[in-house]
Amino acid sequence: MKIRILLIDADSQKDFPNLALMRLSAYHKAQGHTVDLIKGIPETPPLTPYDKSYISVLYFQNRDKALDLAFQLPNCTIGGSGWDLETTLDPEVEVMTPDYSLYDIDYSIGFTSRGCIRSCPWCVVPEKEGMIRNNMSVSDIMYSEHKKVVLLDNNFLASPNYRENFQYLIDNKIRVNFNCGLDIRLVNEENAKLIKETKIRDWRFKTTKYTFAFDLPQHKARVQKGIEILRDAGVNLHRDNCIFYVLVGYNTTPTQDLERVYWLKNHGVGPYLMRYNQVKGPDRILLHMSRWVNRKLYQFMDFADYDYSDSQECYKAHFEGNCTQRVWSKGAVE
């Protein structure tokens, strides 16, 4: 029987595709069903009658809105990390080749591995997926008409078959975006050569983009070592093609967060602040710092000179000394 299916991508941003919804679309279209996609959570339910609906929620802050909408939709299923860590696709759906027409994209997408070797307490991956293991090879992920791929691995360099997958990307001249970045603490002389030979791009495949993380201050020595190894291997890292995600608001002070920003700047690479989404209490200072960094204003002015709308008292309340000090950009942070 032909039925109408509604898919809702609750967290849709900049047209980045949702793999689970793409697999659901492929599954239902194979049954002869009609499939529609809505990006973002609509204010009111769609007028078109649907027989079955799915809502994918990746971010916890969208959970309540998704639940309110689900009550108004017939036969609705909610899933995704922002909803819970137990709901998964049925096995027959999980193996479907994604429906790339759903988002009209010209690149393949998938996981070569699931899980991670890290046990970062702010991350849902250890609880949701467990220890790292192989999932699919890049060759299996690639759609025949594509020469680009987005890999969603949580820790590609820790995956058992990362060398073989790197070599496939290199041999076939495939442009790749590592959506979760690469683990700088796992960079060594061997994989640095593979990184250099691989066409690593941003997710729009327009420019070269290397993405890593500097989550905690105590990782500084290993971050520095990784940068040195990559540069020694001939990887040309600079602030426009190399971004380090900097976790802020999780067991660190604003002063420690700012130190990492200036440390990365002094080492010639670009920071990008990621605010911990369950930070307790007011975090205006982190909001202002994020805007200053992520809009690249840090390249032109000190944070002390950043004129944000809230009172400068916000700055004074969080940092030692007065808000006119400019020690950070003068090399005081090593």
Long-range contacts (C-beta under 8 A, 24 or more apart in sequence): 2-32, 2-33, 2-34, 3-33, 3-34, 3-51, 3-52, 4-33, 4-34, 4-36, 4-48, 4-49, 4-50, 4-51, 4-52, 5-33, 5-34, 5-35, 5-36, 5-50, 5-51, 5-52, 5-53, 5-54, 6-36, 6-38, 6-46, 6-48, 6-50, 6-52, 6-53, 6-54, 6-73, 7-35, 7-36, 7-37, 7-38, 7-53, 7-54, 7-56, 7-102, 8-37, 8-38, 8-41, 8-42, 8-53, 8-54, 8-55, 8-56, 8-66, 8-69, 9-37, 9-38, 9-39, 9-40, 9-56, 10-40, 10-41, 10-55, 10-56, 10-57, 10-58, 10-59, 10-62, 10-65, 10-66, 10-80, 10-82, 11-56, 11-57, 11-58, 11-59, 11-62, 11-80, 11-82, 12-39, 12-40, 15-39, 15-103, 15-105, 16-203, 17-98, 17-102, 17-103, 17-105, 17-109, 18-56, 18-58, 18-103, 19-98, 19-109, 19-110, 19-152, 20-56, 20-79, 20-80, 20-89, 21-54, 21-56, 21-102, 22-98, 22-99, 22-100, 22-102, 22-103, 22-109, 23-89, 23-93, 23-94, 23-96, 23-98, 23-99, 24-54, 24-89, 24-93, 25-98, 25-99, 25-102, 26-96, 26-97, 26-98, 26-99, 27-92, 27-93, 27-96, 29-99, 30-96, 35-99, 35-102, 37-102, 37-103, 41-65, 41-66, 41-69, 42-69, 45-69, 45-72, 45-73, 49-74, 50-74, 51-75, 52-76, 52-77, 53-77, 54-78, 54-79, 55-79, 55-80, 55-83, 56-80, 57-81, 57-82, 57-83, 58-82, 59-277, 60-277, 60-278, 61-277, 81-124, 81-128, 85-124, 85-127, 85-128, 97-143, 100-143, 106-145, 106-146, 106-148, 107-146, 107-148, 107-149, 107-150, 107-177, 107-205, 108-141, 108-142, 108-143, 108-146, 108-148, 108-149, 108-150, 109-141, 109-149, 109-150, 109-151, 109-152, 110-135, 110-136, 110-140, 110-141, 110-149, 110-151, 110-152, 111-135, 111-136, 111-141, 111-151, 111-152, 111-153, 112-136, 112-137, 112-138, 112-141, 112-151, 112-153, 112-156, 112-159, 112-161, 112-162, 112-165, 113-153, 113-154, 113-155, 113-156, 113-158, 113-159, 113-160, 113-161, 113-162, 114-153, 114-154, 115-154, 116-154, 116-155, 116-158, 117-155, 117-158, 118-155, 118-183, 120-215, 122-247, 122-250, 122-276, 122-278, 125-154, 129-154, 132-158, 132-159, 132-160, 133-160, 134-159, 134-160, 134-161, 137-161, 137-164, 137-165, 137-168, 138-165, 138-168, 138-169, 138-174, 139-168, 142-174, 147-172, 147-173, 147-174, 147-175, 148-174, 148-175, 148-176, 148-177, 148-201, 148-205, 149-174, 149-175, 149-176, 149-177, 150-176, 150-177, 150-179, 150-203, 151-176, 151-177, 151-178, 151-179, 152-179, 152-180, 153-178, 153-180, 154-180, 155-180, 155-183, 155-186, 156-180, 156-182, 156-183, 157-182, 157-183, 157-186, 157-187, 157-191, 158-183, 158-186, 162-191, 163-191, 163-194, 166-191, 166-194, 166-195, 166-197, 166-198, 167-194, 169-198, 169-199, 170-194, 170-197, 170-198, 173-199, 174-199, 175-199, 175-200, 175-201, 175-205, 176-200, 176-201, 177-201, 177-202, 177-203, 177-205, 177-209, 178-211, 179-203, 181-211, 181-212, 181-213, 181-245, 182-210, 182-211, 182-212, 183-212, 183-213, 184-212, 184-213, 184-214, 184-222, 184-223, 184-226, 184-227, 184-244, 185-219, 185-222, 185-223, 185-226, 187-225, 187-226, 187-229, 187-230, 188-229, 189-229, 189-232, 189-233, 192-229, 192-230, 192-232, 192-233, 192-235, 193-233, 195-230, 195-233, 195-235, 196-230, 196-233, 196-234, 196-235, 207-240, 207-241, 208-241, 209-241, 209-242, 209-243, 210-235, 210-237, 210-241, 210-242, 210-243, 211-242, 211-243, 211-244, 211-245, 212-242, 212-243, 212-244, 212-245, 213-244, 213-245, 213-246, 213-247, 214-244, 214-245, 214-246, 214-247, 214-260, 214-264, 214-271, 215-245, 215-246, 215-247, 216-247, 216-251, 216-252, 217-252, 217-256, 217-259, 217-260, 220-260, 220-263, 224-267, 227-267, 227-269, 237-268, 237-269, 238-268, 238-269, 239-265, 239-268, 239-269, 239-270, 239-299, 240-270, 242-269, 242-270, 243-269, 243-270, 243-271, 243-272, 244-269, 244-270, 244-271, 244-272, 245-272, 245-273, 245-274, 246-271, 246-272, 246-273, 246-274, 246-293, 247-274, 247-276, 248-273, 248-274, 248-275, 248-276, 248-286, 248-289, 248-290, 249-275, 249-276, 249-279, 249-283, 249-286, 250-276, 250-279, 253-318, 254-285, 254-286, 254-289, 254-318, 254-319, 255-318, 255-319, 255-320, 257-286, 257-289, 258-289, 258-303, 258-319, 258-328, 259-328, 259-333, 261-289, 261-293, 261-298, 261-303, 262-328, 262-329, 262-333, 263-333, 263-334, 265-298, 265-299, 265-329, 266-331, 266-333, 266-334, 270-296, 271-298, 284-310, 284-314, 285-314, 285-315, 285-317, 285-318, 288-314, 288-315, 302-326, 302-328, 302-329, 303-328, 304-328
